[in-house]
């Protein structure tokens, strides 16, 4: 076998003149070679032949061209033209033996573009290769095959390969059937196992979802219990603070506060007389006995009614600090006991901090509420929260710049009485008692003004004096006189 060398321009150095009338020709136009694929053209060579090749790629793109030949007397194929990337090629080969020649156009190197190929192949027997009739088809199987086109050659090879594959399949039919049956049986078992596994996990998921729902319900219930526990803890803390203040309320009765009350003894006695017997009037026989024993005593309910009339105390559940107000006192209060309870009421009802004064006029403070402290509630040795200790007697001015001092609380109570007296109605009191109560409050204010007291707390400007209630007292006195005359 010999082949013709190709020069740099792709043209063969030597050509054998072919007789076109006695040459087989294969032509292909606009053959598309897809990206990453290979186009193969197999040709049967039953006698030594001359093969002329000419092709061109549309657009000047390159394609990888190669040519192999398998000799009928050899097992392996040999490469006649090494793979080379070209856009066109023209040349011829001498094939001096019989076999199968395969022309390959490869576009595997391109991942993006397809290539459009046009080619023309021509072949004829070499001179002296044998009788021309044997080559051109006068008789014999080889001559007939050589006369077929390249497409026919390709189809024949495909048919032969398919027949061989069918034969192989027929020989292995039983084996493949047994394998498929075994595989189908195994697949059925695997399907059943996968189905059981799937159902098991679905059951597990449903159980987890139920557990999550139950856990969420438990968590919600625990949150409600926690909220209730916090509320109970806060209520217990408030009650503990209130009880602590009940036990320590007398610590606020400082000498200055006691002296101030003694200076106002006459006015407090008048206020005492205005409310004593206002709710529980004595019978005719009891009134004379009360006069002989020192007058009608003030009942606790009447004292509470006095605080409620001036809106210093609400009319609902009594606060715990009222236990401290009436601690050690009987049901019927003497004037001295009234003064003591009056001072205790000032300590219990007045704001604990100066910062609360701006809200003091809006609504009475709940005496059981914990006073705000900058550091939070203190704890005792047992770990329970207790209220901060009250200011000791005789403490210096300004010991706590935000805390209300006992005298300031008394001045606050008197200021509230003075302000409330300007518009309260006192509907339960009869006219005489109403005028006496308002007159006593006005005289209380005048008595305090004569003392020239100043707040013991820094910044407590609202405790330094009250607005006069003289006009209220005069109006009430005039009304009392008119009703008496009427």
TIFI-56059 format. One record per residue: residue in three letters; y, z, x of N, C-alpha, C in turn. Coordinates in steps of 0.2 Angstrom, whole numbers, plus 2048, in hexadecimal, padded with zeros to 3 digits. Example, Ala and Ser with C-alpha at 12.3 -4.5 7.8 and 13.67 -1.06 7.14 Angstrom:
<recs>
ALA7E48278427EA82783E7F0827842SER7F58238407FB824844800827840
</recs>
This chain:
<recs>
UNK7FA800804800800800806800804UNK80B7FC8038127FC8068177FC802UNK81D7FE8048237FE7FF8297FC803UNK82E7F98008347F68038397FC804UNK83C7FC80A84180180B8487FF808UNK84B805806851804802857805807UNK85D80280686380380A867808807UNK86D80980A87280E80787480C800UNK8758067FF8788037F88728037F3UNK86C8057F48678057EF8637FE7EFUNK8657F97F38627F37F385C7F27F8UNK8577EF7F68517EE7FA8537E9800UNK8507EB8068517E680C84E7E080BUNK8487E08088447D98078427D9800UNK8427D37FD8407D27F683B7CC7F6UNK8367CD7F18317C77F08347C37EAUNK8357BD7EB8377B97E68327B97E0UNK8347BB7DA82F7BC7D48307B67D0UNK82B7B37CD82B7AE7C882C7B17C2UNK8327B07BF8347B47B882F7B27B3UNK82C7AC7B38287AA7AE8217AD7AEUNK81F7B07B48197B37B581A7BA7B7UNK81F7BE7B48207C57B68217C97B0UNK81E7CF7B081E7D47AB8257D77ABUNK8297D87A682F7DB7A682F7E17A1UNK8327E77A38337ED79E83B7EE79EUNK83D7EE7998457EF7988467F5793UNK84B7F979584D7FF7918557FF791UNK8587FF78B85F80078B861806787UNK86680A78A869810787864815785UNK86081678B85B81B78A85E82278CUNK85E82778786282D78885D83278BUNK85F83579185B83A79485F841793UNK85C84578F86084B78D860850793UNK86585479386685979886085D799UNK85E85E7A08598627A185285F7A0UNK85285979F84B85579D84A8507A2UNK84484D7A18418487A683F8427A2UNK84083C7A483E8367A18398327A6UNK8338317A382D82F7A882B8287A5UNK82A8237A982881D7A882181B7ACUNK81B81C7A981581B7AC8138137ABUNK8108107B180E8097B18078097B4UNK8038057B17FC8047B37FD7FE7B8UNK7FA7FF7BE7F97F97C37F27F87C5UNK7EF7F37C17E87F17C27E77ED7C8UNK7EC7E97CB7EB7E57D17F17E67D5UNK7F17E57DC7F77E67E07FC7E17DDUNK8027E47DD8087E17D980E7E37DDUNK8147DF7DB81A7E07DD81E7E37D8UNK8227E97D98257EC7D382D7EC7D5UNK8317E87D18387E87D283B7ED7CDUNK8407F17CF8437F67CB84B7F57CBUNK84E7F67C58557F67C58577FA7BFUNK85C7FF7C085E8047BB8668067BCUNK8698087B787080A7B88718107B3UNK8758157B587781A7B087E8197ADUNK87F81A7A78858187A488A81D7A5UNK89081B7A789681F7A98968217B0UNK89281F7B48928207BB88F8277BDUNK88B82B7B88888317B98828307BDUNK8808357C187A8357C58748387C1UNK86E8357C48688387C18638387C7UNK85E83C7C685983C7CC8548377CBUNK8538337D084E82E7CF84882F7D4UNK84282E7D283C82E7D783782A7D4UNK8318287D882C8247D68268277DAUNK8208277D681A82A7D88148257D7UNK80F8257DA8098207D98038247DAUNK7FE8237D67F88277D67F28217D7UNK7EF8217DD7EA81C7DE7E481E7DAUNK7E18187D87DA81A7D47D581D7D8UNK7D581C7DF7D081F7E37D28257E7UNK7D88287E47DA82F7E77DB8337E1UNK7DB83A7E37DC83F7DE7E38417DDUNK7E78407E27EE8437E17F383D7E1UNK7F983E7DF7FE8397DF8028397E5UNK8058337E78098337ED8108317EBUNK8158337EE81C8327ED81E82C7F0UNK8208267ED8228207F082A8207F1UNK82E8237EC8358247ED83682B7ECUNK83982F7F183B8367F18418377ECUNK84183C7E884683E7E384D83D7E6UNK8528397E38588387E685D8377E0UNK86383A7E086883A7DB86C8347DCUNK86C82F7D78708297D78728277D0UNK8778237D087A8207CA87781A7C8UNK8748167CD87180F7CC86C80E7D2UNK8678097D18638087D68608017D5UNK85E7FD7DA85B7F77DA8577F67E0UNK8507F47DF84C7F37E48457F17E2UNK8407F07E78397EE7E58347F17EAUNK82E7F27E78297F57EB8237F17EBUNK81F7F17F08187ED7F08137F27EFUNK80F7F27EA8097F67E98037F27EAUNK7FF7F47F07FA7F07F27F37F27EFUNK7F37F77EA7ED7FA7E87EE7FB7E0UNK7E87FD7DD7E97FF7D67EA8067D5UNK7ED8077CF7EE80E7CD7F380F7C7UNK7F78157C77FC8167C28028177C6UNK8078137C580E8157C78128187C2UNK81681D7C481A8217BF8218217C2UNK82681F7BE82D81F7C08308257BCUNK8348297C083782F7BD83E82F7BDUNK8428307B88498317B884A8397B5UNK84D83D7B984D8447B88548467B7UNK85684A7B185C84C7B085C8547AFUNK8578577B385685E7B385C8627B6UNK85F85E7BB8658627BE86B8637BAUNK86B85F7B48718607B08708647AAUNK8748697AA87486E7A487886C79EUNK87D86779F88286679A88185F797UNK88185A79C88285379A87B850799UNK87A84B794875847794877840797UNK87283C79987383679D870830799UNK87482B79987282579586F81F79BUNK86981E79A86681A7A086481379DUNK86580D7A18638077A085F8047A6UNK8598017A48557FF7AA8517F97A8UNK84F7F67AE84B7F07AD8457F07B3UNK83F7EF7B18397EF7B68367E97B5UNK8347E67BB8307E07BB82A7E17C0UNK8247DE7BE81E7DE7C381A7D87C2UNK8177D67C88137D07C880E7D17CDUNK8087CE7CD8037CF7D28057CC7D8UNK8037CF7DE8047CC7E57FF7C57E5UNK8027C17E97FE7BB7EB7F87BC7EEUNK7F27B97EC7EC7BA7EF7E87C07EDUNK7EB7C47E77E87CA7E57E27C87E1UNK7E17C27DE7DC7C07DA7DD7BA7D6UNK7D97B87D27DA7B37CD7E07B57C8UNK7E57B07C77EA7B17C37E87B37BCUNK7E37B07BA7E07B17B37DF7B87B2UNK7DC7BB7B77DA7C27B77E07C77B6UNK7E57C57B97EC7C97B97EF7C87B2UNK7F07C17B07F47C07AA7F17C07A3UNK7EA7C17A37E77C379C7E37BD79AUNK7E07B979E7DB7B479B7D57B8799UNK7D37BD79C7CE7C179A7CE7C779EUNK7C97CC79C7C97D37A07CE7D879DUNK7CB7DE79E7CF7E479B7D57E679FUNK7D57E57A67DA7E67AA7E07E27A9UNK7DF7DB7A87E47D67A67E87D87A0UNK7E47DA79B7E77DB7957EC7E1795UNK7E97E77997EE7ED79A7F47EB79EUNK7F37E77A37F97E57A77FE7E17A3UNK7FC7DE79D8017DA7998057DE794UNK8037E57948067E978F80D7EB792UNK8117ED78D8187EF78F8177F7792UNK81D7F979581D80079781C805791UNK81F80378C81E808786817808784UNK81480278480D802782809806787UNK80A80678D806809792807811791UNK80D81378F80F81A78E80B81C788UNK80B81878380781B77D7FF81B77EUNK7FD8167827F68177837F481D787UNK7F881E78C7F78247907F782B78CUNK7FC82B7877FD8307837F683177EUNK7F482B77C7EE82B7787E882E77CUNK7E782B7827E282E7867E2835787UNK7E88377897E883F78A7E7843784UNK7E984077E7E88437787E0843776UNK7DD83E7777D683E7767D284377AUNK7D48437817D18487857D284F783UNK7D88507807DA85777E7D6859777UNK7D58537737D185476D7CA85676FUNK7C78527747C08537767BF85A779UNK7C485D77D7C486377F7C486977AUNK7C98677757C986C76F7C286C76BUNK7BF86676A7B98667677B486A76BUNK7B386A7717AF86D7757B0875775UNK7B68777747B887E7747B988176DUNK7B787D7687B987F7617B588575FUNK7AF8867617AB88C75F7AE892763UNK7AF8917697B289676D7B989876AUNK7BD8937697C48957667C389875FUNK7BE89675B7BE8997557BC8A0755UNK7B78A275A7B58A975B7BB8AD75DUNK7BF8AA7627C48AD7647CA8AF75FUNK7CB8AA75B7D08AA7557CD8B0750UNK7C78B074F7C48B574A7C58BC74DUNK7C38BC7537C48C37577CC8C5757UNK7D08C07587D78C17587DA8C3751UNK7D78BF74C7D98C17467D78C8743UNK7D18C97457CF8D07447D38D5747UNK7D48D474E7D88D97517E08D974EUNK7E28D374C7E98D37497E98D7743UNK7E38D673F7E38DA7397E38E273AUNK7DF8E473F7DF8EB7417E68ED743UNK7E98E97487F08EB74A7F58EB744UNK7F48E67407F98E673A7F88ED736UNK7F28EF7357F18F57317F38FB735UNK7F28FB73B7F590073F7FC90173FUNK8008FB7408078FA74080A8FC739UNK8068FA7348088FC72D80890472CUNK80290772E80190E72E807912732UNK80890F73880D91273C814912739UNK81690C73681C90B73281D91072DUNK81791072981791572381891C725UNK81591E72B81692572E81D926730UNK82092173382792373582B92372FUNK82A91E72A82E91F72482E926721UNK82892872182792F71E82A934722UNK82A93372882E93872D83593772CUNK83893172B83F93072A841934723UNK83D93271E83E93671783E93D718UNK83994071B83994771C83F94A720UNK84194672584794872984D948725UNK84E94272085494271C854948717UNK84E94A71484E94F710850956714UNK84D95671A84F95C71E85795C71FUNK85995672186195672286595871CUNK86295571686695771086595F70EUNK85F96170F85F96970E86396D713UNK86396A71A86796E71F86E96D71DUNK87096871A87796771887996C713UNK87596D70E87697170987697970BUNK87197A710872981713878982717UNK87A97C71B88097D71E88697E71AUNK88697B71488C97C70F88C98370DUNK88698570B88598C70888799170EUNK88599071488799471988F99471AUNK89298E71A89998E71A89D992715UNK89A99270F89D99670989C99D70BUNK89699F70D8959A670F8999A8715UNK89B9A471A89F9A571F8A69A671CUNK8A89A27188AF9A27158B09A9711UNK8AA9AB70D8AA9B17098AA9B770EUNK8A79B67148A69BC7198AD9BD71CUNK8B09B771E8B79B87208BC9BB71CUNK8BC9B97158C09BC7108BF9C370FUNK8B89C570F8B69CC70F8B99D0715UNK8B89CD71B8BA9D07218C29D1721UNK8C59CC71E8CD9CD71E8CF9D2719UNK8CB9D27138CD9D770E8CB9DE711UNK8C59DF7148C49E57178C99E871CUNK8CB9E37208D09E47258D79E7722UNK8D99E371D8DF9E57198DE9EC716UNK8D89ED7138D79F47108D79F9715UNK8D49F871B8D49FD7208DB9FE723UNK8DF9F97248E69F97268EA9FD721UNK8E99FC71A8ECA007158EAA07715UNK8E4A087168E2A0F7168E4A1371CUNK8E5A0F7228E8A127288EFA14727UNK8F3A107248FAA117228FBA1771DUNK8F6A177188F6A1D7148F6A23718UNK8F1A2471C8F0A2A7208F6A2B725UNK8FAA267278FFA2772C906A26729UNK907A2672290DA2471F912A2A720UNK910A30721915A35722917A35729UNK914A3272D917A3173491EA2E734UNK91FA2A72F926A2772F92BA2B72CUNK92AA3172992FA36727933A3972DUNK937A3673093AA38736940A3D734UNK942A41738948A4673794EA42734UNK950A3C737956A39734955A3772DUNK94FA3472B94DA3272594EA38720UNK94BA3E72294BA4471E952A4671DUNK956A4672295DA48721961A4471DUNK960A3D71D963A39719961A3A711UNK95BA3B710959A3D70995CA43707UNK95CA4870B960A4F709967A4E707UNK96AA4970B971A47709972A44702UNK96DA4170096DA3D6FA969A416F5UNK968A486F6964A4C6F1967A4B6EAUNK96DA4C6E9970A4C6E396FA466DFUNK970A406E296FA396DF968A386DDUNK963A3A6E295CA3A6E095AA3E6DAUNK95DA446DA95CA486D495EA456CEUNK964A426CE966A3E6C8961A386C6UNK95FA356CB95AA306CA953A326C7UNK952A386CA94CA3C6C894CA3E6C0UNK952A406BE953A426B7953A3C6B3UNK956A366B5956A316B194FA2E6AFUNK94AA2F6B3943A2D6B293EA326AFUNK940A386B193BA3E6AF93BA3E6A7UNK935A3E6A4934A3E69D936A3769AUNK937A3269D939A2B69A933A28697UNK92DA2A699927A27696923A2C692UNK923A3269491FA38691925A3D68EUNK928A3C68992DA4068692AA47684UNK92CA4D686929A5368392AA5467CUNK925A58679926A5967292CA5E671UNK92EA6066B933A6566A932A6B66DUNK92CA6E66C92BA7566F92AA74677UNK928A6F679927A6E68092DA6D684UNK932A6A681939A6968493CA6F686UNK93CA7468193FA7B68393BA7E689UNK935A7E689931A8168E932A7D695UNK933A77694935A7369B93BA7569DUNK940A76699947A7869B947A7F69FUNK943A8369C942A8A69F93EA8A6A6UNK93AA856A6936A856AD939A806B2UNK93FA7E6B0943A7A6B5944A736B4UNK942A716AE944A6A6AC93DA666ABUNK93EA606A8938A5B6A7936A586AEUNK930A586B092DA566B692CA4E6B5UNK92DA4B6BB92CA436BB924A426BCUNK921A3E6B891AA3C6B891AA366BEUNK914A366C1913A306C5914A2A6C2UNK911A296BC912A236B891AA216B8UNK91EA266B7925A256B6928A236BDUNK926A266C2928A246C9926A1C6CAUNK920A1B6C891EA146C9922A0F6C5UNK924A116BE928A0D6BA92FA0C6BDUNK931A116C0938A116C4937A0B6C9UNK932A0B6CD932A066D29319FF6CFUNK92D9FF6C992C9F86C69329F66C2UNK9369FA6C093C9F86BC9419F46C1UNK9419F66C79459F36CC9419EE6D1UNK93C9EC6CE9389E76D19369E86D8UNK9359EE6DA9339F06E192B9F06E1UNK9289F06DB9219F16DB91E9ED6D5UNK9199E96D69169E56D19139E96CBUNK9109E66C690D9E96C09069E86C0UNK9039E66C68FC9E46C68F89EA6C9UNK8F39E96CD8EF9EE6D08F39F26D5UNK8F39F86D58F79FC6D98F49FC6E0UNK8F99FB6E58F79FA6EC8F4A016EFUNK8F1A006F48EEA066F88F3A0B6FAUNK8F9A096FC8FEA0D6FF901A126FAUNK900A116F4902A166EF8FEA1C6EFUNK8F8A1C6F28F4A226F38F8A266F8UNK8FBA236FD8FFA26702906A296FFUNK909A256FB90FA276F890EA2E6F4UNK908A2E6F0907A346EC902A396EFUNK901A386F68FCA3D6F98FFA446F9UNK8FBA486F78FDA506F7901A516F1UNK903A4D6ED907A4E6E7903A4F6E0UNK905A536DC902A536D5904A4E6D1UNK901A4E6CB903A486C690AA496C4UNK90CA4F6C3913A506C1917A526C7UNK91CA4E6C9920A4F6CF926A536CEUNK927A576D392EA5B6D3933A576D6UNK939A596D693FA556D993DA556E1UNK93BA5A6E493AA5A6EB934A556EDUNK92FA556E8929A506E992BA496E8UNK930A486E3933A426E1936A3F6E8UNK93AA436EB93EA416F1939A3E6F6UNK934A426F792FA416FC92BA3A6FAUNK929A396F4926A336F292BA2D6F2UNK931A2E6F1936A296F2937A276F9UNK937A2B6FE937A2A705930A26707UNK92BA28704924A25706924A1E703UNK927A1D6FD927A166FA92BA126FEUNK931A14701935A10705931A0E70BUNK92DA1270E929A11714923A0C712UNK920A0C70C91BA0870A91DA01708UNK923A017049259FA7019299F6706UNK92D9F970A9319F570F92D9F1713UNK9309EB71592D9E771A92C9EA721UNK9279E97249259EC72B9299E9730UNK92B9E273092E9DE7359359DC733UNK93A9DB7379409D873593F9D1733UNK93A9CD7369399C67349389C672DUNK9359CB7299339CA7229399CB71EUNK93F9CD7209459CF71C9479C9718UNK9479C371B9499BD7189459BB712UNK93F9BE71293B9BD70C93A9C3707UNK93E9C870993D9CE7059409CE6FEUNK9459CA6FE9499C96F79459C46F2UNK9419C06F593D9BB6F19389BF6EDUNK9349C36F092F9C66EC92D9CD6F0UNK92B9D26EC9299D86EF9239D76F4UNK9239DA6FA91D9DA6FE9179DE6FCUNK9119DB6FD90B9DE6FB90A9E4700UNK90B9EA6FE90A9F07029049F0706UNK8FE9ED7038F89ED7068F79E870BUNK8FC9E370C8FB9DD7108FC9E0717UNK8F99DC71C8FA9DE7239009DC726UNK9049E072990B9DE72C9099D9731UNK90D9D473290C9CF73790E9D273EUNK90A9D174390B9D474A90A9CE74EUNK90E9CE75490E9C87599079C875CUNK9039CD75D8FD9CD7618F79CE75CUNK8F79CD7568F29CE7518F09D5750UNK8EB9D674C8E99DD74B8E59E0751UNK8E79E77518E49EB7578DD9ED755UNK8D99EF7598D29F27588D29F975BUNK8CE9FD7578CDA0475A8C7A0475EUNK8C5A0A7608C0A0B7658B9A09762UNK8B8A0975B8B2A077588B29FF757UNK8B79FC7598B79F47588BA9F2752UNK8BC9F774D8BF9F57478C69F4747UNK8C99EF7438D09EE7448D49F4740UNK8D99F67438DD9FB7408E49F9741UNK8E99FC73C8F09FA73D8F39FD743UNK8F89F97458FC9FC74B8FFA03749UNK8FFA0874D902A0E74B909A0E74AUNK90CA12745913A12743917A15748UNK91DA13748922A1674D922A1D74DUNK921A21753921A28753928A2B751UNK928A3174F92EA3474D932A35753UNK939A3475293DA3475893DA2F75DUNK93AA2975B939A24760940A21761UNK942A1E767948A1B769949A15765UNK950A14764952A0E761950A07765UNK94DA0276294C9FC7659459FD769UNK941A0276793AA0276A9369FB768UNK9379F97629349F27619399EF75DUNK93C9E97609429E675D9409E3757UNK93A9E17559399DE74E9369E3749UNK9359E974B9329EE7469379F1742UNK9369F273C93B9F673893A9FE739UNK93FA0173A93FA0873B93FA0C734UNK93DA1273493CA1672E943A1672AUNK948A1772D94FA1872A951A11727UNK94FA0B72B950A0572994DA03722UNK947A06722943A0571B946A08716UNK948A0E71794CA12711952A0E70FUNK956A0C71495CA0871395AA0170FUNK9559FF7119529F870D9519FA706UNK94DA0070494CA016FE952A036FAUNK957A066FD95DA076F9961A016F8UNK9619FC6FD9649F66FC9619F26F6UNK95A9F26F69579EE6F09599F26EAUNK9599F86E995B9FC6E39629F96E1UNK9669F96E696D9F76E496E9F06E2UNK96A9EC6E596A9E56E39679E36DCUNK9619E76DB95D9E66D59619E96CFUNK9659EE6D09699F16CB96E9ED6C8UNK9709E86CB9759E36C99739DF6C3UNK96C9DE6C296A9DA6BD9649DC6B9UNK9609E26BC95B9E46B895D9E76B1UNK9589E66AC95A9E86A59589EF6A4UNK9529F26A79509F96A694F9F969EUNK94B9F569B94A9F56949469FB691UNK9429FF69593EA04692943A0B692UNK948A0B69694CA11696951A11691UNK952A1668E957A1768995EA1668CUNK963A1568896AA1468B96CA19690UNK96BA1F68E96EA2569296AA25698UNK964A24698960A2469E962A1E6A3UNK963A196A0964A136A396BA136A7UNK970A166A4976A176A7976A1C6ACUNK972A226AB971A276B196DA246B7UNK969A1F6B6965A1C6BB96AA186BFUNK96EA146BC972A0F6C0978A136C3UNK97AA196C097FA1D6C397DA206C9UNK976A236C9973A266CF972A216D5UNK971A1B6D3970A166D9977A146DCUNK97CA146D7983A136DA985A186DFUNK984A1E6DC985A246E0981A256E7UNK97BA236E6977A226ED97AA1E6F2UNK97CA186F097FA136F4986A166F7UNK98AA196F3990A1C6F598FA226FAUNK989A266F9988A2B6FE986A29704UNK982A2370497FA2070B985A1D70EUNK98AA1A70B990A1770E994A1D711UNK994A2370E998A28711995A2A718UNK98EA2A71898BA2C71E98CA27724UNK98EA2172398FA1B728989A1A72CUNK983A1A72997DA1972C97CA1172FUNK979A10734978A0A737970A09738UNK96EA03738967A01739965A03740UNK95FA0674095BA08746958A02749UNK9589FC7469549F67489599F174AUNK9589EE75095D9E975295C9E374EUNK9629E074C9629DA7479619DC740UNK9609E273E95F9E37379669E4733UNK9699DE7339709DE73096F9DF728UNK96A9DD7259699DE71E9689E571CUNK9679EA7219669F171F96C9F5720UNK9729F17229789F572397C9F571DUNK97B9F971897F9F971297C9F470DUNK97E9F670797C9F27019829F06FDUNK9819EB6F99879E86F59889EE6EFUNK98E9EF6EE9909F56E998D9F36E2UNK98B9F86DF9899F86D898E9FB6D3UNK9949FC6D5998A006D199A9FC6CBUNK99A9F66CB99C9F26C59969F26C0UNK9909F26C398A9F36BF98A9FA6BBUNK98B9FF6BF98BA066BC991A076B7UNK997A046B999CA056B499AA016ADUNK9979FB6AE9959F76A89909FB6A4UNK98B9FE6A8986A026A4989A086A1UNK98EA0B6A5991A116A2995A1069BUNK998A0A69C99CA08696997A06690UNK992A0369198DA0268C98AA08689UNK989A0D68E986A1368B98BA17687UNK991A17689996A1A685997A1767EUNK997A1067E998A0C678992A0E673UNK98CA0E676986A0F671986A1666FUNK989A1B673989A2267198EA2366BUNK994A1F66C999A1F667997A1C660UNK993A17661991A1365C98CA17657
</recs>
